């Protein structure tokens, strides 16, 4: 108890180095990780220039989710083995190279390769798997709060990156916009991550993780029922996340909302996701992470109902959708990853988290294409949104069953 109490004192101190790590991961996710949020904006540019179908164009995002799924486990192992000081700057370089290639897209195969493989690999190397692993190793008592702040970086960055993408496309065209993004991300993020990241505390003699079981391995975790229920929950949520993420922008434009208004709505949603992630983390550390997961999941589903009912005459529903879905998705993401860290803590959490997310990545690959196919066939997203609601309900149920033994969290 004395060791754990000492650990809590360190975490609560403003001088604790873990908070600097949280700030660094927040900033990295805001500038680099949020590049994912610009795809819906460039998506519209691809449709205008090349005349591809929505299903065919959305396959680029689907390919990126396959890359995430296949690389998540190995990248988790890399972060466990080499640490963030090596892995994350490498990811920044890969991401910058991928964005450079995107300026030369000339066909669907090049789009699928450049975005679906290279950009996706770069984002995965700096994204949720490394961020969650690093933060979980620095924090125990305030894990959910710290995780919420770090993950909020992507949402906060979307507030800037989506409108910035619209501005750059209007100013210099979508090809040069990718060049600007490539240079900016590499110049800003590579030196910061190479300089300020440190090895995890357990390798420096710090003992803040000694209050937890350290014996979890990937093999042991995969023999647990909770692992596979969380795996299923991720699959169901992956379909939902990807459909909304890729098609919400064009759906808003379809019903009469201007492109710039839709972009600012996505930016506003990003603010709410950031607040939801941080607030959900804070509440989860105090009222229970499992309860936070359930309530935030329901909020997200109510937001999707508003998106389904959105029309030109009922434009106010776009703002209600942004409010409910933004807060709900932010809090849900933080509490979900924190619960995984509660169940499977230790030095192998990176690979456990990575492999547990593989199903979510593969499901996310299916979602955008399926929604695009439904729209191309029926001229409407309504059936796709019903699919999203069902997937959200199944994800909530699977997560509820998986986390029964950490109900106190």
C-alpha positions, 0 to 999 in steps of 0.5 A: 500500500505504501508503494501504491500511495507513493505512486499516486502522490507522484501522479498528482504532482504537476512536476511528474514527468508523466504529465509532460508525456501526456502533453507530448502525446496530445500534441502529436495526436493533434497534429499527426493523428488527426490527419485521419479527420481530413479524409472526408474533406479530400473524399469530396475532392476525389469525387469531384475530380475523378468521378469515382463512385462513393463505394470505390473511393471509400475503399481507400479508407477501408484499406487504411483500416486493414493496414491498421488491423494487420499492423496494430499487434506488431506495432504494439510489440514494437512499442513494448520493445523499443519504446516511443523514442524510436517508434513514434519519430519513425511513424512521423517520417512514414506519415510524412512520406505517405502524405507526399505520395498522396499529392501524386494520386492519379488512379484508384490503385495509387489512392489505395496504396498511398493512403490505405497503406503508407499513410495508414501505417504512419498514423498507426505508428504514432496513434492510439496503440503507442499513445495508450500504451505509453500513457498506461505505463506512466499512470495507474490512479489517474490513468483514465484522466491521462488517457482522456487528455492524450486521446483528446489530441486527435479530436482537438486537432480535428478542430483545426485540421478539417477546416485547414484542409478545406482552406488549403484545398481552396487556396492551392488545390488538394494536391499541394494541400497534401504537400503542405501537410507533409512538410508541416507534420514532419518538421514539427513532430519529429524533433519533439518526439525524439527529444522529449520521450523517455523509457517507461517508468519501470525501466527507470526504477519508478514503481508506480505500476507495482500496485498492479499485476505485471504477469499478463502476456498476450498468450495469457490474455487470449485465454481470457473470456474478457479479451474476446468480448472486448475484441467483439465490442471493438469489431461492432464499434469499428463498423460504426466509427468508420461509417460515421467518420467517412460519410458524415461530411458528404451526407451533410452536404447532400442534404444542403449544408455548405461544405465550409459549414459541414467542415466547421461542424466536424471541427466543433464535434472534435472540440466536444470529443476532446472535452468528452474524452477528458471529462469522461476520463475524469468521471471514469476515475471517480464514478467508475469507468464501466458506467462511463463506458455505458452512458457514453455509448448511449449518448453516441447512439442518440446522436446517430438517431439525430443524424438519421433524421437530419434534413434541410428543414431540420438542420438544427439536428446536425448540431444536436448530432454533433453535441451528443455524438461528439461527447459520447464518442470521446468519453466512450473511447477513453473509458474503453481503452482504460478498461482494457488497461485495467484488465490487462496491465503490465509491460506487455500491454502494447501487444495485448492492446494491438492484437485486441484492436485487430478485429476493430480495424478489419470491421472499420475496413468494411464499414465505409465501403458498405455504406458507400455501396448502400448509397450508390444502390439506394441513393440514401444512407438510411439503411447504413445508419440503421446498421450503425445503430445495431452495431453500437448496441452490440458493442455496448452489450459485449463491452458490458459483459467483458468488464464485469470483473472491473465494475468497481472501476 
